[in-house]
Amino acid sequence: MSVLPLLLVAAVLAADAGFGLATDWLEGHPGLVALLAILPPIVIVLLVWLRCSVDARRIQAGRFDVLPGAALLMRVAQMLVILNAITIILLLDWLVIVRLQLGDMILLDELIAILPGLGGLFFLGLAWFPLERAMAIRHGASVRGPLSFAWSQFSIHVLLLLLPAMIILASIETIEWLSSPQWGEESIQLFLLVAVVLVFLATPLLIRLVLSVKPIEEGSLRDRLEQVCTSHRVRIREILLWRTGGLMINAAVVGMIGRLRYVLLTDMLVRLLPEEQAEAVMAHEVGHVRFRHMQWLFLVIISLVLAVEAAMLPFNEQGGGLLHLGILMAVVWIGLGWVSRRFERQADTFAAVHFTHDQVDEPGSGVTLEAVTRVVGALQAISCMNGDTTHRRSWRHGSIAFRCNNLEKLVGCPPDRLPIDRVVAWIKCATVIVGVAALVILITMSPGIVPDA
């Protein structure tokens, strides 16, 4: 999954809130703005397609060393497509132009505004297809059609996060449209909060509609995975096989409550990983649930937003709405990524402790080398099968090499006194303190809250 689509939604919300930059020199030239919205993604897609076509012929000749460079190019291209879309929305009044043509309709104008970015991401999937076909032929696997491949990539990397975000956006617009002056601002905010919570809770059901999934078949693997949940008292609705057509090897846990919580394992992971390594992956996902990482990431976002708003209060009268928005997005991006990588390390550690408890009966025994080796082996296998180098960095997860290095340091450490657990405890403490302090500042400094002396 990619967070890039959420940046498009954030840009639309910012433009709607008046954070965009007026561009008088483009007033009366909607065609030029539309051209600037559409033409750059077309050029980017064509350049990526040409590079992938050349690299596909090299792969057919056995040159698999071109894959890391092609993957880097794809990531850069995706960022450029999203950056272009954000630029035309915030700097060139693209949302205003769309509304002048269509009116301010619920969700439709926002969808049209982000369509150039979404279209660019979809066609980048098509541009990558020559490489996918070359690798499939080289390994003697079946080749899917280009449209089927592009749609699968789009569903996995875009729709999974975009669909809930757009439903929340539609809920906000609907409530604002239906609201009356008698409701009061507090009632409207309460309705919005309820709508957002309901969408978050229902997201796992939406994922079942977007992805091609089915329950994992009965057998030794399913029994082994269910035992991980049982032994750690983690309730799930179902363990699902995520049918990607061999496109990826990955796993995920979705849902904040047990009745609406699913664990997803891709078909390639189930087919290629030994059961022991699949259990390590499952233990990692169960670790996220046990430590409530999803809920805490949500609180981290709220805390960071409140902190930035409190820090920017003295400068609000000076304008600079776009700068304000840029600082807010940068702080949330950097802070959320840093915290997310620590949560990944804690989930890795949880998996190692899981195997340690299976191997050692004496309480207080240190994390075993065998337990660490199992988790490290699973991480390295996933990295290799995905065609990644272990040193490739990830905003949310960090590099595989860094995570494995941290795991190796655990050997002999007491499971109840692990360094990463202390780090995460400080993160949670700081999240609460910063969030509450920022909220108090915002309340006390808001007009009309504190009476004049």
C-alpha positions in Angstrom: 0.0 0.0 0.0 1.1 3.5 -0.8 0.3 6.7 1.1 0.7 8.8 -2.0 -3.1 8.8 -2.8 -3.7 10.3 0.7 -1.6 13.3 -0.3 -4.0 14.0 -3.1 -6.9 13.9 -0.7 -5.0 16.2 1.7 -4.3 18.6 -1.2 -8.0 18.8 -2.1 -9.0 19.4 1.5 -6.4 22.1 1.8 -7.6 23.8 -1.3 -11.2 23.6 -0.2 -10.1 25.2 3.2 -8.5 28.1 1.4 -4.9 27.1 1.7 -4.3 27.3 -2.0 -2.2 30.1 -3.6 -4.1 32.4 -5.9 -2.7 32.6 -9.4 -4.1 35.7 -11.2 -1.9 35.2 -14.2 -3.8 32.0 -15.1 -7.3 33.5 -14.5 -9.4 32.9 -17.6 -7.1 30.2 -18.9 -8.7 26.9 -17.7 -7.5 25.0 -20.8 -3.9 25.8 -20.0 -4.3 24.6 -16.4 -6.0 21.4 -17.7 -3.0 20.9 -20.0 -0.6 21.3 -17.2 -2.6 18.8 -15.2 -2.6 16.1 -17.9 0.5 16.6 -20.0 3.3 16.0 -17.4 1.9 12.6 -16.2 1.7 11.5 -19.9 5.3 12.4 -20.5 6.4 10.7 -17.2 4.5 7.5 -18.1 6.0 7.4 -21.6 9.5 7.8 -20.3 9.0 5.0 -17.7 7.5 2.7 -20.4 10.5 3.3 -22.7 12.9 2.4 -19.8 10.9 -0.6 -18.8 10.7 -1.9 -22.4 14.5 -1.7 -22.7 15.0 -3.3 -19.3 12.6 -6.1 -20.2 14.8 -7.1 -23.1 17.8 -7.1 -20.7 15.9 -9.4 -18.3 15.1 -11.8 -21.1 18.9 -12.0 -21.6 19.4 -12.8 -17.9 20.3 -9.2 -16.8 18.3 -9.2 -13.5 20.6 -6.5 -12.1 18.5 -3.8 -13.9 15.6 -4.4 -11.5 16.7 -2.2 -8.6 17.2 0.8 -11.0 13.9 0.2 -12.6 12.2 0.0 -9.2 13.8 3.3 -8.1 12.7 5.0 -11.4 9.2 3.8 -10.7 9.1 5.3 -7.2 10.5 8.6 -8.5 7.9 8.6 -11.3 5.1 8.0 -8.8 6.3 10.9 -6.6 6.5 13.2 -9.6 3.0 12.4 -10.8 1.6 13.1 -7.3 3.7 16.2 -6.9 2.3 17.5 -10.2 -1.2 16.8 -9.1 -0.7 18.6 -5.8 0.9 21.6 -7.6 -2.1 22.1 -9.9 -4.5 21.8 -7.0 -2.8 24.1 -4.6 -1.0 26.5 -6.8 -3.0 26.7 -10.0 -6.6 26.6 -8.6 -7.4 23.4 -10.4 -10.2 22.5 -7.9 -11.8 25.9 -8.5 -11.7 25.5 -12.2 -13.3 22.0 -12.0 -16.1 23.5 -9.8 -16.7 26.3 -12.2 -17.4 23.7 -14.9 -19.3 21.1 -12.8 -20.5 22.9 -9.7 -19.7 21.9 -6.1 -21.2 18.4 -6.2 -20.6 15.9 -3.5 -17.4 14.0 -4.2 -17.6 14.4 -8.0 -15.6 17.6 -8.3 -12.9 16.2 -5.9 -12.6 13.0 -7.9 -12.2 15.0 -11.2 -9.5 17.2 -9.5 -7.4 14.2 -8.4 -8.0 12.2 -11.6 -4.8 13.3 -13.3 -2.8 11.9 -10.4 -4.8 8.7 -10.2 -4.6 8.2 -13.9 -0.9 8.7 -13.8 -0.5 6.0 -11.1 -2.7 3.5 -13.1 -0.8 4.0 -16.4 2.5 3.7 -14.6 1.3 0.2 -13.7 0.8 -0.4 -17.4 4.3 1.0 -18.1 5.8 -1.5 -15.7 4.1 -4.5 -17.4 6.9 -5.3 -19.9 9.2 -6.0 -16.9 6.6 -8.1 -15.2 6.0 -10.1 -18.4 9.7 -10.6 -19.0 10.2 -11.9 -15.4 7.3 -14.3 -15.7 8.5 -15.7 -19.0 12.0 -16.0 -17.6 10.7 -18.1 -14.7 8.2 -20.1 -16.8 5.2 -18.6 -15.2 1.9 -17.6 -16.8 1.5 -14.0 -18.1 -1.5 -12.0 -17.1 -2.9 -9.3 -19.4 -1.6 -5.7 -19.0 -4.9 -4.2 -18.0 -5.4 -7.0 -15.4 -1.9 -6.4 -14.0 -2.3 -2.6 -13.9 -5.7 -2.9 -12.1 -4.2 -5.3 -9.6 -1.4 -2.9 -8.8 -3.8 0.1 -8.6 -6.1 -1.8 -6.3 -3.3 -2.8 -4.0 -1.3 0.4 -3.9 -4.0 3.0 -4.4 -7.6 1.9 -3.7 -6.9 0.3 -0.3 -6.3 3.7 1.3 -8.0 5.9 -1.2 -11.5 4.3 -0.9 -11.9 4.9 2.8 -10.5 8.4 2.5 -13.0 9.3 -0.3 -15.8 7.8 1.8 -14.8 10.0 4.7 -14.6 13.0 2.3 -18.1 12.2 0.9 -19.4 11.9 4.5 -18.0 15.3 5.4 -19.6 17.0 2.4 -22.9 15.2 2.9 -23.2 16.2 6.6 -22.3 19.8 5.7 -24.9 19.8 3.0 -27.6 18.4 5.2 -26.8 20.5 8.2 -28.9 23.5 9.3 -28.1 26.6 11.3 -30.1 25.1 14.3 -27.6 22.2 14.6 -24.7 24.3 15.9 -21.0 23.8 15.1 -20.6 21.3 17.9 -23.3 19.0 16.6 -21.8 19.1 13.1 -18.4 18.2 14.4 -19.9 15.3 16.4 -21.6 13.9 13.4 -18.3 14.2 11.4 -16.4 12.4 14.2 -19.0 9.6 14.2 -18.8 9.2 10.4 -15.0 9.0 10.5 -15.0 6.4 13.2 -17.6 4.3 11.4 -15.6 4.4 8.2 -12.4 3.3 10.0 -14.3 0.4 11.7 -15.8 -0.7 8.4 -12.6 -0.4 6.4 -11.8 -4.2 6.6 -15.2 -4.9 5.0 -14.3 -2.4 2.2 -11.0 -4.2 1.7 -12.8 -7.5 1.1 -14.7 -5.8 -1.7 -11.6 -4.2 -3.3 -9.2 -7.2 -3.1 -9.5 -10.7 -4.4 -9.4 -12.7 -1.1 -10.7 -15.9 0.3 -10.3 -17.8 3.5 -7.1 -19.9 3.7 -7.8 -23.6 3.2 -7.9 -26.0 6.2 -4.6 -27.7 6.8 -1.4 -27.6 8.8 -0.5 -24.1 7.8 -3.9 -22.7 8.8 -3.7 -24.6 12.1 -0.2 -23.2 12.7 -1.3 -19.6 12.0 -4.5 -19.8 14.2 -2.4 -21.2 17.0 -0.3 -18.0 17.0 -3.4 -15.9 17.5 -4.7 -18.3 20.2 -1.5 -18.4 22.2 -1.3 -14.6 22.3 -5.1 -14.1 22.9 -5.6 -12.1 19.7 -9.0 -12.3 18.2 -9.5 -12.2 14.4 -12.4 -12.7 12.1 -10.6 -14.6 9.4 -7.2 -15.5 7.9 -7.5 -14.6 4.2 -5.5 -15.6 1.2 -4.8 -12.5 -0.8 -4.8 -13.5 -4.5 -2.4 -11.1 -6.2 -1.6 -13.5 -9.1 2.0 -13.8 -7.9 2.5 -10.1 -7.9 3.8 -9.7 -4.4 4.8 -11.5 -1.2 3.5 -9.7 1.8 1.1 -9.8 4.8 -1.1 -7.3 6.6 -3.5 -7.1 9.5 -6.5 -4.8 9.1 -9.2 -3.9 11.6 -9.2 -2.4 15.0 -11.7 -4.7 16.7 -11.7 -8.5 16.7 -15.0 -9.0 15.0 -13.8 -6.9 12.1 -10.1 -7.8 12.0 -8.6 -9.8 9.2 -5.1 -11.1 8.6 -4.1 -11.2 4.9 -1.3 -13.4 3.5 -0.6 -13.1 -0.3 -0.8 -16.2 -2.5 3.0 -16.0 -3.3 3.9 -15.9 0.4 1.8 -19.0 1.2 3.1 -20.8 -1.8 6.8 -20.1 -1.5 7.6 -19.6 2.2 8.1 -22.6 4.5 5.5 -22.9 7.2 8.0 -21.9 9.9 8.7 -18.6 8.1 5.0 -18.0 7.5 4.5 -18.4 11.2 7.1 -15.7 11.8 5.2 -13.4 9.5 2.0 -14.2 11.3 3.6 -13.5 14.7 4.8 -10.1 13.4 1.3 -9.2 12.4 -0.1 -10.4 15.7 2.5 -8.2 17.4 1.0 -5.1 15.7 -2.4 -6.1 17.2 -1.0 -6.9 20.7 0.8 -3.5 21.0 -2.2 -1.7 19.4 0.1 -0.1 16.8 -2.7 0.9 14.5 -4.5 2.9 17.2 -1.4 4.5 18.4 -0.4 5.6 14.9 -3.8 7.3 14.7 -3.1 9.1 18.0 0.4 10.1 16.8 -1.2 11.8 13.8 -3.6 13.7 16.0 -0.9 14.7 18.4 1.4 16.0 15.7 -1.4 18.0 14.0 -2.3 19.6 17.4 1.3 20.3 18.1 1.9 22.1 14.8 -1.4 24.1 15.2 -0.4 25.2 18.6 3.1 26.1 17.5 1.8 28.1 14.5 -0.8 30.1 16.6 1.4 33.2 16.9 1.9 33.3 13.2 -1.7 32.8 12.0 -2.4 36.5 11.8 0.5 36.9 9.4 -1.1 34.7 6.7 1.1 32.2 5.0 -1.6 29.5 4.8 0.3 27.4 2.2 3.5 27.6 4.3 1.4 26.5 7.3 0.1 23.5 5.4 3.6 22.6 4.1 5.0 22.6 7.7 2.1 20.5 8.9 2.5 17.9 6.2 6.2 17.7 6.6 6.0 17.3 10.4 3.3 14.6 10.1 5.2 12.8 7.3 8.6 12.7 9.2 7.1 12.0 12.6 4.7 9.3 11.4 7.4 7.6 9.4 9.9 7.6 12.4 7.3 6.2 14.8 6.1 3.6 12.2 9.6 2.2 11.8 9.9 1.8 15.6 6.6 -0.1 15.7 7.9 -2.4 12.9 11.0 -3.1 15.0 8.8 -3.9 18.0 6.7 -6.3 15.9 9.8 -8.0 14.7 11.0 -8.4 18.3 7.6 -9.8 19.3 8.0 -12.5 16.6 11.4 -13.5 18.0 10.0 -13.6 21.5 7.2 -15.8 20.3 9.6 -18.4 19.0 11.7 -18.1 22.2 8.7 -19.0 24.3 8.1 -22.0 22.1 11.6 -23.2 22.6 12.4 -22.4 26.2 10.4 -23.5 29.3 12.3 -21.6 32.0 10.9 -18.1 32.7 13.3 -15.3 32.3 15.4 -17.0 29.6 16.9 -14.7 27.0 15.9 -14.5 23.4 17.4 -17.4 21.6 19.6 -17.4 18.5 17.3 -19.9 16.8 14.3 -17.6 17.3 16.1 -14.6 15.9 17.3 -16.7 13.0 13.8 -17.8 12.1 12.5 -14.2 11.9 15.6 -12.9 10.1 15.3 -15.7 7.6 11.6 -14.8 6.9 12.5 -11.1 6.4 15.3 -11.9 4.0 13.3 -14.4 2.1 10.5 -11.9 1.6 13.0 -9.2 0.5 14.6 -11.6 -2.0 11.4 -12.9 -3.5 10.1 -9.3 -3.9 13.2 -8.5 -5.9 14.4 -5.9 -3.4 17.9 -5.4 -1.9 18.0 -5.7 1.9 19.4 -2.2 2.1 16.5 -0.5 0.3 14.9 1.9 2.7 11.2 2.2 3.3 9.4 5.1 4.8 7.1 2.9 7.0 9.3 -0.2 7.6 12.9 0.8 7.3 15.4 -1.4 5.4 15.4 -5.2 5.9 19.2 -5.0 6.7 18.5 -2.5 9.5 15.7 -4.6 10.9 17.8 -7.8 10.8 20.7 -6.0 12.5 18.4 -5.0 15.3 17.1 -8.5 15.7 20.6 -10.0 15.9 21.2 -7.7 18.9 18.4 -9.4 20.8 20.1 -12.7 21.4 20.4 -13.3 25.1 18.2 -10.2 26.1 15.4 -10.9 28.6 12.1 -10.9 26.7 10.5 -8.7 29.3 13.2 -6.0 29.2 13.8 -5.3 25.6 15.3 -2.0 24.4 12.7 -1.4 21.7 9.9 -1.8 24.2 11.3 1.1 26.3 11.6 3.2 23.1 8.0 2.6 22.2 6.9 3.3 25.8 8.5 6.7 25.6 6.9 7.3 22.2 3.4 6.6 23.6 4.1 8.7 26.7 5.3 11.6 24.5 2.3 11.3 22.2 -0.1 11.7 25.1 1.8 14.6 26.7 2.4 16.5 23.5 -1.2 16.0 22.4 -2.8 17.1 25.7 -0.4 20.1 26.1 -1.1 21.2 22.5 -4.9 20.8 23.0 -4.7 22.9 26.2 -2.8 25.6 24.4 -5.3 25.7 21.6 -8.2 25.9 23.9 -6.8 28.6 26.2 -5.6 30.7 23.4 -8.7 30.5 21.3 -10.9 33.7 21.3 -13.8 33.5 23.7 -12.5 30.6 25.8 -10.8 32.5 28.5 -12.6 35.5 29.8 -10.9 38.8 30.1 -9.6 39.8 33.5 
